[in-house]
Amino acid sequence: MTIALVIVASLLGVAAVASGLGKLTKKPAVVEQLTGLGVSVSAIPVLGLIEIAGAIGLIVGIWVAPLGSAAAIGFVLYFLGAVLAHVRHHDKVKDLAPAAILFLVSIATMLLEFHR
């Protein structure tokens, strides 16, 4: 179970850092998509910082279980919000898929955290 947790948490952490960096650097495609969902331009870097902080929490959480659990729960809520925003906006599956996949990976990470 621990090996699976390390692998899944690491994958989620890497994906979150990549996503967070896109938000922090305000890549045009990222800004366009998020503003289209109703996110203000000033909130975009904040979302990026949240993702990077969560990734750090997941990685440190490999050794500090309560932090890993909290980070995993945070990601479940974060990506649930992302999925709901895409659904509310009636996005196509291709636009919804990244958030949905990361939501599912977050759930898997959370379950693995709870079953260590």
N, C-alpha and C positions, 0 to 999 in steps of 0.2 A: 504494500500500500504506500509506503514511504517513497519508493522509487517512482511510482505513478504520480504521486503528489509533486515531487521535485520536477518531473518532466512537464506536467500540465501547468503547474504554477510558473515555471520558467517560460513556457510558450506564451502564456497569457501575459506575463511580464514584458516579454520582448514585443509582443503585439501592442501592448499599451504604451510602451515607450515610443515605438514608431508612430503610433497614432497621436500621442501627446506632442511629439516633436513637430508633426505636421501642423498642429494647432498653434504651438508656440512660435513657429516661424511664419505663421499665417500664409501657408501655401494657398495660392489663388483658388484652386479646385476645392480645397477644404473650406475656405471662407465662403465660397459661393454655395456649397452644399448646406453648410450650417446656417447661413443667413436665410437661405430658402426655407429652412425648417423653423425660422423665427428666432434663432439665437442671435443676440446682439454681438456686434464685432468686438466690443470690449469684454464680453464673457468668454470668447474663444480661447484666449491664453489661459484663463482660469481653468477651463475644462482640460487643457493640456497639462497644466500643473497637477490637477487632480489625478489624471491618468499616470503621470510619472511618479507621484507620491504613492499611489496604489501599487505600482510595480515594485517600488522599493519595499513597501510593506509586505508584498508577497515573497520577495527574495529573502528579506530578513526573517520573515515569518516561517521560513523553512526551519530555522533554529529556535524561533520564539513563537510558539504555537498560537498564543492569543492574538498576536499581531497579524499572523497569517490568516487566521479566521476572520478577523475584522476587515482586513484588506479584501478577502474573497467576498464577504457579504457586501462590502462597499461596491465591488465591481458588479455583482449581481444587480444591485439597485441602479448603478450608473448605466449599465447596458440595457436594463429593462426600460429605463427612461429613454434611452436612444431608440430602442425598438418602438416604443409607444409614439415617440415623435415622428418616426418614419411612417407608422401606420396611420396616425392622425393626418399626416400630409398626403396620404394615399400614394406613397412612393411605389415604384415598381420593385419587383423581387430583387433585381440586381442592385438596387440602391439600398434596400433593406438588409440584404444578406450579410454584409460584414458585421453590422451591429447584432444581428440575430446569431451568427456563429460565435461571436465573442460573448454574447449572453449565455449561450449553451456551454461554452468552455468555462465561463465564470461559475455556472452552476456545478459543473463537474469539479472544479477546484474547491468550491465551498464544501461539497459533499466529501471530498477526499480529506479536507481539513477537519471536518467533524468526525471522521472515522480513523483518525491516526491512532 
